[in-house]
Amino acid sequence: MSGRTHSRVTGWIRLIVAVYLIAAAVLTLADPQRAVVEQGMPMGAVLPVAGLSFTLGVFLLTGFMSRVCGLVLACLGAWQVASYGLGVVPVLEGLVGVHFMLRGGGAWAMDIYVQKMQERARRRLST
């Protein structure tokens, strides 16, 4: 696979994860009691995790600060596994977070445009 294809795959993964995080957070915040039962976490943990998930989803949807979001997502997944045991979602969150930390946000990410703008500004300052 070429670099361009890797970037597009990473971009699609980022967008899918972003929509999932936002949808899961909205469902949790809409009915926290049901979320406590389904997720097996206390209310004191469910609401902050939902808020963090929503925030990460919005940042990932825009592709802004994707590597930082990857770090936070990996830490969130690791915390959930350490606190509440193995589960498919926390493990996937951790793995996807590591992927974003290493590869960035991929295609269509705002990070790319911010980086290009900063490079142009640096070139102007050096001349």
Backbone atoms as SQL, in Angstrom:
CREATE TABLE atoms (id INTEGER PRIMARY KEY, chain TEXT, resi INTEGER, resn TEXT, atom TEXT, x REAL, y REAL, z REAL);
INSERT INTO atoms VALUES
  (1, 'A', 1, 'MET', 'N', 0.837, -1.185, 0.000),
  (2, 'A', 1, 'MET', 'CA', 0.000, 0.000, 0.000),
  (3, 'A', 1, 'MET', 'C', 0.878, 1.242, 0.000),
  (4, 'A', 2, 'SER', 'N', 0.476, 2.205, -0.772),
  (5, 'A', 2, 'SER', 'CA', 1.249, 3.448, -0.847),
  (6, 'A', 2, 'SER', 'C', 0.963, 4.330, 0.369),
  (7, 'A', 3, 'GLY', 'N', 1.776, 5.358, 0.547),
  (8, 'A', 3, 'GLY', 'CA', 1.590, 6.290, 1.655),
  (9, 'A', 3, 'GLY', 'C', 0.255, 6.997, 1.593),
  (10, 'A', 4, 'ARG', 'N', -0.179, 7.285, 0.368),
  (11, 'A', 4, 'ARG', 'CA', -1.464, 7.970, 0.198),
  (12, 'A', 4, 'ARG', 'C', -2.621, 7.074, 0.647),
  (13, 'A', 5, 'THR', 'N', -2.531, 5.784, 0.328),
  (14, 'A', 5, 'THR', 'CA', -3.575, 4.840, 0.735),
  (15, 'A', 5, 'THR', 'C', -3.588, 4.684, 2.251),
  (16, 'A', 6, 'HIS', 'N', -2.389, 4.594, 2.869),
  (17, 'A', 6, 'HIS', 'CA', -2.310, 4.511, 4.332),
  (18, 'A', 6, 'HIS', 'C', -2.972, 5.729, 4.963),
  (19, 'A', 7, 'SER', 'N', -2.714, 6.897, 4.393),
  (20, 'A', 7, 'SER', 'CA', -3.276, 8.130, 4.920),
  (21, 'A', 7, 'SER', 'C', -4.800, 8.123, 4.832),
  (22, 'A', 8, 'ARG', 'N', -5.322, 7.638, 3.726),
  (23, 'A', 8, 'ARG', 'CA', -6.781, 7.583, 3.571),
  (24, 'A', 8, 'ARG', 'C', -7.410, 6.574, 4.517),
  (25, 'A', 9, 'VAL', 'N', -6.769, 5.426, 4.691),
  (26, 'A', 9, 'VAL', 'CA', -7.282, 4.422, 5.630),
  (27, 'A', 9, 'VAL', 'C', -7.291, 4.993, 7.042),
  (28, 'A', 10, 'THR', 'N', -6.190, 5.649, 7.420),
  (29, 'A', 10, 'THR', 'CA', -6.124, 6.273, 8.744),
  (30, 'A', 10, 'THR', 'C', -7.184, 7.362, 8.873),
  (31, 'A', 11, 'GLY', 'N', -7.408, 8.126, 7.819),
  (32, 'A', 11, 'GLY', 'CA', -8.452, 9.150, 7.838),
  (33, 'A', 11, 'GLY', 'C', -9.833, 8.556, 8.053),
  (34, 'A', 12, 'TRP', 'N', -10.126, 7.469, 7.361),
  (35, 'A', 12, 'TRP', 'CA', -11.424, 6.803, 7.537),
  (36, 'A', 12, 'TRP', 'C', -11.560, 6.234, 8.940),
  (37, 'A', 13, 'ILE', 'N', -10.498, 5.624, 9.450),
  (38, 'A', 13, 'ILE', 'CA', -10.539, 5.101, 10.821),
  (39, 'A', 13, 'ILE', 'C', -10.814, 6.241, 11.799),
  (40, 'A', 14, 'ARG', 'N', -10.139, 7.369, 11.606),
  (41, 'A', 14, 'ARG', 'CA', -10.330, 8.523, 12.480),
  (42, 'A', 14, 'ARG', 'C', -11.773, 9.003, 12.453),
  (43, 'A', 15, 'LEU', 'N', -12.355, 9.097, 11.262),
  (44, 'A', 15, 'LEU', 'CA', -13.736, 9.567, 11.143),
  (45, 'A', 15, 'LEU', 'C', -14.732, 8.586, 11.764),
  (46, 'A', 16, 'ILE', 'N', -14.519, 7.295, 11.549),
  (47, 'A', 16, 'ILE', 'CA', -15.419, 6.285, 12.124),
  (48, 'A', 16, 'ILE', 'C', -15.331, 6.296, 13.645),
  (49, 'A', 17, 'VAL', 'N', -14.108, 6.352, 14.175),
  (50, 'A', 17, 'VAL', 'CA', -13.934, 6.392, 15.631),
  (51, 'A', 17, 'VAL', 'C', -14.550, 7.661, 16.201),
  (52, 'A', 18, 'ALA', 'N', -14.393, 8.777, 15.515),
  (53, 'A', 18, 'ALA', 'CA', -14.957, 10.045, 15.993),
  (54, 'A', 18, 'ALA', 'C', -16.478, 9.965, 16.092),
  (55, 'A', 19, 'VAL', 'N', -17.118, 9.453, 15.054),
  (56, 'A', 19, 'VAL', 'CA', -18.582, 9.337, 15.072),
  (57, 'A', 19, 'VAL', 'C', -19.019, 8.371, 16.172),
  (58, 'A', 20, 'TYR', 'N', -18.284, 7.263, 16.329),
  (59, 'A', 20, 'TYR', 'CA', -18.617, 6.305, 17.394),
  (60, 'A', 20, 'TYR', 'C', -18.504, 6.955, 18.771),
  (61, 'A', 21, 'LEU', 'N', -17.408, 7.664, 19.022),
  (62, 'A', 21, 'LEU', 'CA', -17.205, 8.291, 20.329),
  (63, 'A', 21, 'LEU', 'C', -18.295, 9.315, 20.629),
  (64, 'A', 22, 'ILE', 'N', -18.648, 10.111, 19.643),
  (65, 'A', 22, 'ILE', 'CA', -19.697, 11.115, 19.841),
  (66, 'A', 22, 'ILE', 'C', -21.040, 10.438, 20.104),
  (67, 'A', 23, 'ALA', 'N', -21.388, 9.434, 19.301),
  (68, 'A', 23, 'ALA', 'CA', -22.669, 8.740, 19.467),
  (69, 'A', 23, 'ALA', 'C', -22.744, 8.034, 20.821),
  (70, 'A', 24, 'ALA', 'N', -21.666, 7.353, 21.214),
  (71, 'A', 24, 'ALA', 'CA', -21.662, 6.661, 22.505),
  (72, 'A', 24, 'ALA', 'C', -21.800, 7.649, 23.657),
  (73, 'A', 25, 'ALA', 'N', -21.132, 8.791, 23.549),
  (74, 'A', 25, 'ALA', 'CA', -21.218, 9.803, 24.606),
  (75, 'A', 25, 'ALA', 'C', -22.620, 10.388, 24.690),
  (76, 'A', 26, 'VAL', 'N', -23.229, 10.662, 23.552),
  (77, 'A', 26, 'VAL', 'CA', -24.584, 11.227, 23.556),
  (78, 'A', 26, 'VAL', 'C', -25.564, 10.237, 24.164),
  (79, 'A', 27, 'LEU', 'N', -25.449, 8.960, 23.810),
  (80, 'A', 27, 'LEU', 'CA', -26.336, 7.946, 24.392),
  (81, 'A', 27, 'LEU', 'C', -26.126, 7.835, 25.900),
  (82, 'A', 28, 'THR', 'N', -24.882, 7.903, 26.333),
  (83, 'A', 28, 'THR', 'CA', -24.586, 7.829, 27.768),
  (84, 'A', 28, 'THR', 'C', -25.135, 9.037, 28.501),
  (85, 'A', 29, 'LEU', 'N', -24.929, 10.214, 27.953),
  (86, 'A', 29, 'LEU', 'CA', -25.407, 11.424, 28.618),
  (87, 'A', 29, 'LEU', 'C', -26.926, 11.549, 28.564),
  (88, 'A', 30, 'ALA', 'N', -27.562, 10.941, 27.568),
  (89, 'A', 30, 'ALA', 'CA', -29.018, 10.985, 27.468),
  (90, 'A', 30, 'ALA', 'C', -29.677, 10.100, 28.526),
  (91, 'A', 31, 'ASP', 'N', -29.049, 8.968, 28.863),
  (92, 'A', 31, 'ASP', 'CA', -29.603, 8.051, 29.866),
  (93, 'A', 31, 'ASP', 'C', -28.463, 7.456, 30.687),
  (94, 'A', 32, 'PRO', 'N', -27.954, 8.209, 31.655),
  (95, 'A', 32, 'PRO', 'CA', -26.793, 7.742, 32.415),
  (96, 'A', 32, 'PRO', 'C', -27.057, 6.476, 33.230),
  (97, 'A', 33, 'GLN', 'N', -28.288, 6.303, 33.731),
  (98, 'A', 33, 'GLN', 'CA', -28.597, 5.112, 34.533),
  (99, 'A', 33, 'GLN', 'C', -28.449, 3.841, 33.706),
  (100, 'A', 34, 'ARG', 'N', -28.939, 3.875, 32.477),
  (101, 'A', 34, 'ARG', 'CA', -28.805, 2.718, 31.585),
  (102, 'A', 34, 'ARG', 'C', -27.339, 2.464, 31.272),
  (103, 'A', 35, 'ALA', 'N', -26.584, 3.531, 31.083),
  (104, 'A', 35, 'ALA', 'CA', -25.159, 3.400, 30.769),
  (105, 'A', 35, 'ALA', 'C', -24.393, 2.766, 31.924),
  (106, 'A', 36, 'VAL', 'N', -24.763, 3.106, 33.155),
  (107, 'A', 36, 'VAL', 'CA', -24.105, 2.514, 34.321),
  (108, 'A', 36, 'VAL', 'C', -24.311, 1.007, 34.320),
  (109, 'A', 37, 'VAL', 'N', -25.527, 0.575, 34.020),
  (110, 'A', 37, 'VAL', 'CA', -25.835, -0.858, 33.997),
  (111, 'A', 37, 'VAL', 'C', -25.112, -1.549, 32.842),
  (112, 'A', 38, 'GLU', 'N', -25.153, -0.959, 31.653),
  (113, 'A', 38, 'GLU', 'CA', -24.545, -1.580, 30.470),
  (114, 'A', 38, 'GLU', 'C', -23.027, -1.628, 30.541),
  (115, 'A', 39, 'GLN', 'N', -22.403, -0.565, 31.038),
  (116, 'A', 39, 'GLN', 'CA', -20.946, -0.480, 31.022),
  (117, 'A', 39, 'GLN', 'C', -20.306, -1.052, 32.272),
  (118, 'A', 40, 'GLY', 'N', -21.091, -1.261, 33.316),
  (119, 'A', 40, 'GLY', 'CA', -20.548, -1.831, 34.535),
  (120, 'A', 40, 'GLY', 'C', -19.585, -0.907, 35.257),
  (121, 'A', 41, 'MET', 'N', -19.772, 0.388, 35.065),
  (122, 'A', 41, 'MET', 'CA', -18.928, 1.384, 35.720),
  (123, 'A', 41, 'MET', 'C', -19.812, 2.242, 36.623),
  (124, 'A', 42, 'PRO', 'N', -19.267, 2.764, 37.718),
  (125, 'A', 42, 'PRO', 'CA', -20.077, 3.631, 38.578),
  (126, 'A', 42, 'PRO', 'C', -20.376, 4.966, 37.896),
  (127, 'A', 43, 'MET', 'N', -21.433, 5.623, 38.377),
  (128, 'A', 43, 'MET', 'CA', -21.856, 6.904, 37.798),
  (129, 'A', 43, 'MET', 'C', -20.723, 7.930, 37.839),
  (130, 'A', 44, 'GLY', 'N', -19.914, 7.888, 38.897),
  (131, 'A', 44, 'GLY', 'CA', -18.806, 8.825, 39.026),
  (132, 'A', 44, 'GLY', 'C', -17.759, 8.670, 37.941),
  (133, 'A', 45, 'ALA', 'N', -17.736, 7.529, 37.273),
  (134, 'A', 45, 'ALA', 'CA', -16.789, 7.307, 36.178),
  (135, 'A', 45, 'ALA', 'C', -17.464, 7.435, 34.812),
  (136, 'A', 46, 'VAL', 'N', -18.728, 7.046, 34.743),
  (137, 'A', 46, 'VAL', 'CA', -19.425, 7.037, 33.449),
  (138, 'A', 46, 'VAL', 'C', -19.548, 8.441, 32.861),
  (139, 'A', 47, 'LEU', 'N', -19.946, 9.403, 33.670),
  (140, 'A', 47, 'LEU', 'CA', -20.167, 10.756, 33.145),
  (141, 'A', 47, 'LEU', 'C', -18.877, 11.436, 32.690),
  (142, 'A', 48, 'PRO', 'N', -17.781, 11.390, 33.463),
  (143, 'A', 48, 'PRO', 'CA', -16.544, 11.986, 32.944),
  (144, 'A', 48, 'PRO', 'C', -16.010, 11.275, 31.700),
  (145, 'A', 49, 'VAL', 'N', -16.153, 9.955, 31.651),
  (146, 'A', 49, 'VAL', 'CA', -15.706, 9.211, 30.463),
  (147, 'A', 49, 'VAL', 'C', -16.543, 9.631, 29.257),
  (148, 'A', 50, 'ALA', 'N', -17.842, 9.815, 29.458),
  (149, 'A', 50, 'ALA', 'CA', -18.707, 10.253, 28.351),
  (150, 'A', 50, 'ALA', 'C', -18.319, 11.649, 27.881),
  (151, 'A', 51, 'GLY', 'N', -18.053, 12.538, 28.817),
  (152, 'A', 51, 'GLY', 'CA', -17.625, 13.887, 28.442),
  (153, 'A', 51, 'GLY', 'C', -16.311, 13.880, 27.692),
  (154, 'A', 52, 'LEU', 'N', -15.358, 13.087, 28.170),
  (155, 'A', 52, 'LEU', 'CA', -14.069, 12.974, 27.495),
  (156, 'A', 52, 'LEU', 'C', -14.224, 12.338, 26.122),
  (157, 'A', 53, 'SER', 'N', -15.078, 11.323, 26.022),
  (158, 'A', 53, 'SER', 'CA', -15.309, 10.662, 24.732),
  (159, 'A', 53, 'SER', 'C', -15.912, 11.636, 23.722),
  (160, 'A', 54, 'PHE', 'N', -16.859, 12.442, 24.180),
  (161, 'A', 54, 'PHE', 'CA', -17.468, 13.426, 23.287),
  (162, 'A', 54, 'PHE', 'C', -16.424, 14.421, 22.795),
  (163, 'A', 55, 'THR', 'N', -15.608, 14.909, 23.720),
  (164, 'A', 55, 'THR', 'CA', -14.567, 15.880, 23.357),
  (165, 'A', 55, 'THR', 'C', -13.570, 15.273, 22.379),
  (166, 'A', 56, 'LEU', 'N', -13.122, 14.060, 22.656),
  (167, 'A', 56, 'LEU', 'CA', -12.198, 13.386, 21.738),
  (168, 'A', 56, 'LEU', 'C', -12.843, 13.180, 20.373),
  (169, 'A', 57, 'GLY', 'N', -14.111, 12.807, 20.368),
  (170, 'A', 57, 'GLY', 'CA', -14.816, 12.601, 19.103),
  (171, 'A', 57, 'GLY', 'C', -14.862, 13.859, 18.258),
  (172, 'A', 58, 'VAL', 'N', -15.135, 14.993, 18.896),
  (173, 'A', 58, 'VAL', 'CA', -15.191, 16.268, 18.159),
  (174, 'A', 58, 'VAL', 'C', -13.812, 16.631, 17.612),
  (175, 'A', 59, 'PHE', 'N', -12.779, 16.495, 18.445),
  (176, 'A', 59, 'PHE', 'CA', -11.428, 16.808, 17.976),
  (177, 'A', 59, 'PHE', 'C', -11.009, 15.862, 16.851),
  (178, 'A', 60, 'LEU', 'N', -11.322, 14.579, 16.977),
  (179, 'A', 60, 'LEU', 'CA', -10.952, 13.628, 15.922),
  (180, 'A', 60, 'LEU', 'C', -11.758, 13.871, 14.647),
  (181, 'A', 61, 'LEU', 'N', -13.002, 14.276, 14.789),
  (182, 'A', 61, 'LEU', 'CA', -13.823, 14.564, 13.610),
  (183, 'A', 61, 'LEU', 'C', -13.210, 15.694, 12.793),
  (184, 'A', 62, 'THR', 'N', -12.688, 16.697, 13.462),
  (185, 'A', 62, 'THR', 'CA', -12.053, 17.801, 12.750),
  (186, 'A', 62, 'THR', 'C', -10.622, 17.467, 12.351),
  (187, 'A', 63, 'GLY', 'N', -10.033, 16.476, 13.008),
  (188, 'A', 63, 'GLY', 'CA', -8.653, 16.111, 12.701),
  (189, 'A', 63, 'GLY', 'C', -7.656, 17.055, 13.326),
  (190, 'A', 64, 'PHE', 'N', -8.076, 17.746, 14.367),
  (191, 'A', 64, 'PHE', 'CA', -7.207, 18.708, 15.029),
  (192, 'A', 64, 'PHE', 'C', -6.563, 18.057, 16.238),
  (193, 'A', 65, 'MET', 'N', -5.242, 18.164, 16.331),
  (194, 'A', 65, 'MET', 'CA', -4.462, 17.583, 17.425),
  (195, 'A', 65, 'MET', 'C', -4.676, 16.065, 17.521),
  (196, 'A', 66, 'SER', 'N', -4.602, 15.397, 16.381),
  (197, 'A', 66, 'SER', 'CA', -4.895, 13.966, 16.313),
  (198, 'A', 66, 'SER', 'C', -3.938, 13.130, 17.154),
  (199, 'A', 67, 'ARG', 'N', -2.667, 13.488, 17.172),
  (200, 'A', 67, 'ARG', 'CA', -1.704, 12.709, 17.954),
  (201, 'A', 67, 'ARG', 'C', -1.960, 12.849, 19.449),
  (202, 'A', 68, 'VAL', 'N', -2.315, 14.034, 19.892),
  (203, 'A', 68, 'VAL', 'CA', -2.646, 14.243, 21.303),
  (204, 'A', 68, 'VAL', 'C', -3.923, 13.478, 21.653),
  (205, 'A', 69, 'CYS', 'N', -4.901, 13.526, 20.756),
  (206, 'A', 69, 'CYS', 'CA', -6.135, 12.764, 20.971),
  (207, 'A', 69, 'CYS', 'C', -5.832, 11.267, 21.030),
  (208, 'A', 70, 'GLY', 'N', -4.905, 10.818, 20.203),
  (209, 'A', 70, 'GLY', 'CA', -4.504, 9.415, 20.246),
  (210, 'A', 70, 'GLY', 'C', -3.913, 9.041, 21.591),
  (211, 'A', 71, 'LEU', 'N', -3.083, 9.920, 22.134),
  (212, 'A', 71, 'LEU', 'CA', -2.493, 9.675, 23.453),
  (213, 'A', 71, 'LEU', 'C', -3.587, 9.586, 24.522),
  (214, 'A', 72, 'VAL', 'N', -4.509, 10.523, 24.497),
  (215, 'A', 72, 'VAL', 'CA', -5.594, 10.528, 25.489),
  (216, 'A', 72, 'VAL', 'C', -6.476, 9.290, 25.309),
  (217, 'A', 73, 'LEU', 'N', -6.765, 8.925, 24.070),
  (218, 'A', 73, 'LEU', 'CA', -7.590, 7.746, 23.796),
  (219, 'A', 73, 'LEU', 'C', -6.903, 6.468, 24.268),
  (220, 'A', 74, 'ALA', 'N', -5.599, 6.362, 24.036),
  (221, 'A', 74, 'ALA', 'CA', -4.845, 5.189, 24.497),
  (222, 'A', 74, 'ALA', 'C', -4.840, 5.128, 26.025),
  (223, 'A', 75, 'CYS', 'N', -4.653, 6.259, 26.673),
  (224, 'A', 75, 'CYS', 'CA', -4.667, 6.303, 28.144),
  (225, 'A', 75, 'CYS', 'C', -6.057, 5.952, 28.680),
  (226, 'A', 76, 'LEU', 'N', -7.097, 6.447, 28.030),
  (227, 'A', 76, 'LEU', 'CA', -8.467, 6.139, 28.443),
  (228, 'A', 76, 'LEU', 'C', -8.739, 4.643, 28.331),
  (229, 'A', 77, 'GLY', 'N', -8.343, 4.047, 27.210),
  (230, 'A', 77, 'GLY', 'CA', -8.531, 2.605, 27.043),
  (231, 'A', 77, 'GLY', 'C', -7.752, 1.811, 28.074),
  (232, 'A', 78, 'ALA', 'N', -6.509, 2.209, 28.344),
  (233, 'A', 78, 'ALA', 'CA', -5.688, 1.513, 29.343),
  (234, 'A', 78, 'ALA', 'C', -6.298, 1.656, 30.733),
  (235, 'A', 79, 'TRP', 'N', -6.796, 2.848, 31.064),
  (236, 'A', 79, 'TRP', 'CA', -7.427, 3.060, 32.366),
  (237, 'A', 79, 'TRP', 'C', -8.670, 2.188, 32.526),
  (238, 'A', 80, 'GLN', 'N', -9.481, 2.103, 31.464),
  (239, 'A', 80, 'GLN', 'CA', -10.685, 1.281, 31.541),
  (240, 'A', 80, 'GLN', 'C', -10.339, -0.193, 31.706),
  (241, 'A', 81, 'VAL', 'N', -9.317, -0.653, 31.002),
  (242, 'A', 81, 'VAL', 'CA', -8.902, -2.058, 31.149),
  (243, 'A', 81, 'VAL', 'C', -8.360, -2.301, 32.554),
  (244, 'A', 82, 'ALA', 'N', -7.530, -1.388, 33.057),
  (245, 'A', 82, 'ALA', 'CA', -6.941, -1.558, 34.393),
  (246, 'A', 82, 'ALA', 'C', -7.996, -1.478, 35.490),
  (247, 'A', 83, 'SER', 'N', -8.989, -0.627, 35.312),
  (248, 'A', 83, 'SER', 'CA', -9.990, -0.420, 36.360),
  (249, 'A', 83, 'SER', 'C', -11.142, -1.415, 36.311),
  (250, 'A', 84, 'TYR', 'N', -11.562, -1.779, 35.111),
  (251, 'A', 84, 'TYR', 'CA', -12.796, -2.567, 34.986),
  (252, 'A', 84, 'TYR', 'C', -12.616, -3.868, 34.216),
  (253, 'A', 85, 'GLY', 'N', -11.405, -4.228, 33.893),
  (254, 'A', 85, 'GLY', 'CA', -11.142, -5.496, 33.224),
  (255, 'A', 85, 'GLY', 'C', -11.180, -5.381, 31.711),
  (256, 'A', 86, 'LEU', 'N', -10.788, -6.481, 31.091),
  (257, 'A', 86, 'LEU', 'CA', -10.731, -6.523, 29.627),
  (258, 'A', 86, 'LEU', 'C', -12.111, -6.391, 29.019),
  (259, 'A', 87, 'GLY', 'N', -12.165, -5.665, 27.947),
  (260, 'A', 87, 'GLY', 'CA', -13.372, -5.516, 27.161),
  (261, 'A', 87, 'GLY', 'C', -12.959, -5.169, 25.745),
  (262, 'A', 88, 'VAL', 'N', -13.813, -5.459, 24.802),
  (263, 'A', 88, 'VAL', 'CA', -13.482, -5.213, 23.400),
  (264, 'A', 88, 'VAL', 'C', -13.292, -3.720, 23.137),
  (265, 'A', 89, 'VAL', 'N', -14.220, -2.905, 23.608),
  (266, 'A', 89, 'VAL', 'CA', -14.169, -1.472, 23.321),
  (267, 'A', 89, 'VAL', 'C', -12.936, -0.800, 23.933),
  (268, 'A', 90, 'PRO', 'N', -12.628, -1.020, 25.221),
  (269, 'A', 90, 'PRO', 'CA', -11.425, -0.365, 25.770),
  (270, 'A', 90, 'PRO', 'C', -10.130, -0.803, 25.080),
  (271, 'A', 91, 'VAL', 'N', -10.040, -2.072, 24.725),
  (272, 'A', 91, 'VAL', 'CA', -8.833, -2.553, 24.037),
  (273, 'A', 91, 'VAL', 'C', -8.717, -1.900, 22.667),
  (274, 'A', 92, 'LEU', 'N', -9.833, -1.840, 21.927),
  (275, 'A', 92, 'LEU', 'CA', -9.807, -1.185, 20.615),
  (276, 'A', 92, 'LEU', 'C', -9.499, 0.300, 20.740),
  (277, 'A', 93, 'GLU', 'N', -10.057, 0.953, 21.757),
  (278, 'A', 93, 'GLU', 'CA', -9.746, 2.372, 21.973),
  (279, 'A', 93, 'GLU', 'C', -8.249, 2.563, 22.180),
  (280, 'A', 94, 'GLY', 'N', -7.660, 1.702, 22.989),
  (281, 'A', 94, 'GLY', 'CA', -6.228, 1.798, 23.247),
  (282, 'A', 94, 'GLY', 'C', -5.404, 1.590, 22.004),
  (283, 'A', 95, 'LEU', 'N', -5.750, 0.561, 21.221),
  (284, 'A', 95, 'LEU', 'CA', -4.994, 0.263, 20.002),
  (285, 'A', 95, 'LEU', 'C', -5.141, 1.370, 18.959),
  (286, 'A', 96, 'VAL', 'N', -6.347, 1.866, 18.781),
  (287, 'A', 96, 'VAL', 'CA', -6.570, 2.955, 17.822),
  (288, 'A', 96, 'VAL', 'C', -5.863, 4.215, 18.299),
  (289, 'A', 97, 'GLY', 'N', -5.873, 4.454, 19.606),
  (290, 'A', 97, 'GLY', 'CA', -5.166, 5.604, 20.154),
  (291, 'A', 97, 'GLY', 'C', -3.675, 5.541, 19.857),
  (292, 'A', 98, 'VAL', 'N', -3.077, 4.376, 20.036),
  (293, 'A', 98, 'VAL', 'CA', -1.650, 4.206, 19.715),
  (294, 'A', 98, 'VAL', 'C', -1.419, 4.438, 18.220),
  (295, 'A', 99, 'HIS', 'N', -2.326, 3.942, 17.394),
  (296, 'A', 99, 'HIS', 'CA', -2.215, 4.136, 15.941),
  (297, 'A', 99, 'HIS', 'C', -2.218, 5.632, 15.602),
  (298, 'A', 100, 'PHE', 'N', -3.127, 6.395, 16.205),
  (299, 'A', 100, 'PHE', 'CA', -3.187, 7.837, 15.945),
  (300, 'A', 100, 'PHE', 'C', -1.953, 8.551, 16.479),
  (301, 'A', 101, 'MET', 'N', -1.428, 8.093, 17.621),
  (302, 'A', 101, 'MET', 'CA', -0.211, 8.712, 18.153),
  (303, 'A', 101, 'MET', 'C', 0.943, 8.537, 17.179),
  (304, 'A', 102, 'LEU', 'N', 1.044, 7.366, 16.581),
  (305, 'A', 102, 'LEU', 'CA', 2.171, 7.069, 15.697),
  (306, 'A', 102, 'LEU', 'C', 1.985, 7.609, 14.283),
  (307, 'A', 103, 'ARG', 'N', 0.772, 7.576, 13.742),
  (308, 'A', 103, 'ARG', 'CA', 0.544, 7.932, 12.343),
  (309, 'A', 103, 'ARG', 'C', -0.113, 9.298, 12.149),
  (310, 'A', 104, 'GLY', 'N', -0.671, 9.862, 13.201),
  (311, 'A', 104, 'GLY', 'CA', -1.395, 11.113, 13.030),
  (312, 'A', 104, 'GLY', 'C', -2.816, 10.858, 12.586),
  (313, 'A', 105, 'GLY', 'N', -3.477, 11.908, 12.135),
  (314, 'A', 105, 'GLY', 'CA', -4.893, 11.813, 11.780),
  (315, 'A', 105, 'GLY', 'C', -5.185, 11.334, 10.382),
  (316, 'A', 106, 'GLY', 'N', -4.175, 11.227, 9.553),
  (317, 'A', 106, 'GLY', 'CA', -4.389, 10.748, 8.196),
  (318, 'A', 106, 'GLY', 'C', -4.984, 11.812, 7.285),
  (319, 'A', 107, 'ALA', 'N', -5.571, 11.344, 6.209),
  (320, 'A', 107, 'ALA', 'CA', -6.137, 12.243, 5.199),
  (321, 'A', 107, 'ALA', 'C', -7.252, 13.090, 5.793),
  (322, 'A', 108, 'TRP', 'N', -7.416, 14.260, 5.249),
  (323, 'A', 108, 'TRP', 'CA', -8.492, 15.196, 5.584),
  (324, 'A', 108, 'TRP', 'C', -8.385, 15.739, 7.006),
  (325, 'A', 109, 'ALA', 'N', -7.252, 15.574, 7.657),
  (326, 'A', 109, 'ALA', 'CA', -7.087, 16.078, 9.016),
  (327, 'A', 109, 'ALA', 'C', -6.633, 17.531, 8.982),
  (328, 'A', 110, 'MET', 'N', -7.129, 18.307, 9.906),
  (329, 'A', 110, 'MET', 'CA', -6.744, 19.705, 10.003),
  (330, 'A', 110, 'MET', 'C', -5.266, 19.847, 10.356),
  (331, 'A', 111, 'ASP', 'N', -4.710, 18.842, 11.008),
  (332, 'A', 111, 'ASP', 'CA', -3.289, 18.866, 11.382),
  (333, 'A', 111, 'ASP', 'C', -2.393, 19.129, 10.182),
  (334, 'A', 112, 'ILE', 'N', -2.735, 18.539, 9.047),
  (335, 'A', 112, 'ILE', 'CA', -1.923, 18.680, 7.834),
  (336, 'A', 112, 'ILE', 'C', -1.883, 20.147, 7.406),
  (337, 'A', 113, 'TYR', 'N', -3.036, 20.796, 7.420),
  (338, 'A', 113, 'TYR', 'CA', -3.112, 22.189, 6.978),
  (339, 'A', 113, 'TYR', 'C', -2.434, 23.130, 7.972),
  (340, 'A', 114, 'VAL', 'N', -2.569, 22.842, 9.253),
  (341, 'A', 114, 'VAL', 'CA', -1.901, 23.660, 10.271),
  (342, 'A', 114, 'VAL', 'C', -0.388, 23.542, 10.121),
  (343, 'A', 115, 'GLN', 'N', 0.086, 22.319, 9.878),
  (344, 'A', 115, 'GLN', 'CA', 1.529, 22.104, 9.702),
  (345, 'A', 115, 'GLN', 'C', 2.047, 22.854, 8.478),
  (346, 'A', 116, 'LYS', 'N', 1.324, 22.808, 7.368),
  (347, 'A', 116, 'LYS', 'CA', 1.748, 23.527, 6.164),
  (348, 'A', 116, 'LYS', 'C', 1.770, 25.035, 6.399),
  (349, 'A', 117, 'MET', 'N', 0.792, 25.534, 7.125),
  (350, 'A', 117, 'MET', 'CA', 0.738, 26.960, 7.416),
  (351, 'A', 117, 'MET', 'C', 1.919, 27.367, 8.311),
  (352, 'A', 118, 'GLN', 'N', 2.261, 26.540, 9.284),
  (353, 'A', 118, 'GLN', 'CA', 3.401, 26.840, 10.144),
  (354, 'A', 118, 'GLN', 'C', 4.714, 26.792, 9.362),
  (355, 'A', 119, 'GLU', 'N', 4.850, 25.847, 8.439),
  (356, 'A', 119, 'GLU', 'CA', 6.062, 25.771, 7.626),
  (357, 'A', 119, 'GLU', 'C', 6.211, 27.016, 6.761),
  (358, 'A', 120, 'ARG', 'N', 5.116, 27.490, 6.169),
  (359, 'A', 120, 'ARG', 'CA', 5.166, 28.707, 5.369),
  (360, 'A', 120, 'ARG', 'C', 5.578, 29.907, 6.213),
  (361, 'A', 121, 'ALA', 'N', 5.047, 29.999, 7.407),
  (362, 'A', 121, 'ALA', 'CA', 5.393, 31.111, 8.289),
  (363, 'A', 121, 'ALA', 'C', 6.867, 31.054, 8.684),
  (364, 'A', 122, 'ARG', 'N', 7.377, 29.868, 8.938),
  (365, 'A', 122, 'ARG', 'CA', 8.804, 29.718, 9.282),
  (366, 'A', 122, 'ARG', 'C', 9.691, 30.107, 8.111),
  (367, 'A', 123, 'ARG', 'N', 9.296, 29.711, 6.895),
  (368, 'A', 123, 'ARG', 'CA', 10.079, 30.078, 5.723),
  (369, 'A', 123, 'ARG', 'C', 10.103, 31.595, 5.525),
  (370, 'A', 124, 'ARG', 'N', 8.990, 32.235, 5.757),
  (371, 'A', 124, 'ARG', 'CA', 8.929, 33.694, 5.613),
  (372, 'A', 124, 'ARG', 'C', 9.825, 34.380, 6.645),
  (373, 'A', 125, 'LEU', 'N', 9.852, 33.845, 7.848),
  (374, 'A', 125, 'LEU', 'CA', 10.695, 34.425, 8.889),
  (375, 'A', 125, 'LEU', 'C', 12.179, 34.213, 8.621),
  (376, 'A', 126, 'SER', 'N', 12.515, 33.097, 8.002),
  (377, 'A', 126, 'SER', 'CA', 13.944, 32.806, 7.761),
  (378, 'A', 126, 'SER', 'C', 14.494, 33.579, 6.557),
  (379, 'A', 127, 'THR', 'N', 13.639, 34.100, 5.705),
  (380, 'A', 127, 'THR', 'CA', 14.142, 34.864, 4.540),
  (381, 'A', 127, 'THR', 'C', 14.164, 36.337, 4.770);
